[in-house]
Amino acid sequence: MPRPQRLVPQGRSNDKGSLMRLPALSLIFIVTLFALAFPALAEETDSVALTVYNDGNAIVKEVRTIDVPKGTGEIRFEDVASTIDPTSVTFRSLTDPQGTTILEQNYEYDLVGADKLLEKYLGKDVEAVTKDGSTLKGRLLSFDEGQLVISTADGPLSIVERPDNVRSVTCGSLPEGLIVKPTLMWLLQSAAGGSQQVEVAYNASQCSWKADYIMVLDDKDTAFDLNGWVTLTNNTGKTYRDARLKLIAGEVHRQEQRDTDFSGGLARFGLADTEHGFEEKAFAEYHLYTLPRPTTIKDKQIKQIELLSAKGAPVLEKKYLFDVMRGFTPWWEGPMQEDFSVEEKGKVQVFITFKNDEKSHLGMPLPAGRVRLFKYDGTDLELVGEDNIDHTPKDEKVELNMGNAFDISGDRKRTNFVTTGHRMDERFEIRLRNHKTEAVTVYAREHMLRWTNWTIMSKSQDFTKVDAQTVDFPVTLQPDEEKTVTYTVTYIW
């Protein structure tokens, strides 16, 4: 007769389905008992590879040695990711690819648990021991998070409070259909059988990566050091030991996603520690980052690995921007209304711009991620800004928003508005003030949102056209100086 399994209470928990748990010895016994029911178990892992994408998905590839039954037989493949997509599974025998084929495939995920076991034992005999040492034996009629209902052998019903009162519940053997790990089951046809190496690949969700960058600016904000890190988050329900890790940067259309054995020459980061960091190369329409050493990625772990490093990269520009209409989109018929954009007050934003090229000691594709900007105050390193960047190819400019300038302020108001027929004239006044101890240049950005046909008829100073409906007025301010910019724009439709 199978040895009975014992459930031990955990006490109160926020997880209502886990008020009771299995002790280690009983759990080991259940696994052993369950394994004896199947003739072939793929348990020896020869190698594992993980390719992780930006969108929270990963391709898992495992090679294991299994004993394949000759003819028709079942294979059990345990310890797969709990977030597996069963429709994505591929199986291939590396030893006998032509003679070994799959007839059926099943994914078993009815995992054993305290409440799951009790559910299987409804209407069957159990034994409950309370904290005062009392023992109740009988048929389990019902249970919930608060109590057990047991019909004892002598007839009466016993309602037993569960959370803090029950010390243990003893059941029989592990019910059929319950397993301790997510498991793939195959019905195989093999002419040769015997010990074979097989490769299994599948898609698993809840595994993602992103880039995190640390930028340290110098005293004058004219140069910086940059360190990039890969932040990998694994919530797939599986640990990948000594895995070959690859990362794909880019936006992959999932319906067309392919997992390929990448080969070819890899261009190493010239400024990173290539013995421990990633190697990068272009792949299809994306970029592939390969870690040249195995790494263990534990379940429910956030792991960081160095991606790149650069020293003394130059800052192209530190830009002060006064743009009160930034990101504003006019509503339907809004641009024709008189009260549109009458008076605005805003902050002066600070931007750092650099070029991702070899002259700047960079020149490698930068994956999308968060950039934290730091600066020394003389003794300590302090955070002075934070922004996100998109996937950035080499030789492209990067603009980072540090935040708002404390000692530079501005306001903008409309001073005239005239509409006659299909013409509109509008006049604005922009006042900028510098309270810093050094001179700065502030760009007053204006958006011509009324209509596509516009002309600046008069202005207090020259401007630069940014795009079809945007201009910048560069204003140089000495310490404690205030300047006013005025202009009149005419729209015709």
Helices and strands as residue ranges (DSSP letters): E 5-9, G 16-18, E 20-21, H 24-35, E 44-53, E 57-68, E 71-78, E 84-93, E 100-108, H 114-120, E 125-130, E 135-143, E 147-152, E 157-161, E 166-171, E 183-190, E 194-205, E 207-217, E 223-234, E 240-249, G 254-256, E 267-268, E 279-283, E 286-290, E 295-297, E 301-314, E 317-322, G 334-336, E 343-355, G 358-360, E 369-376, E 381-389, E 397-420, E 423-434, E 440-447, E 454-459, E 464-467, E 470-477, E 481-492
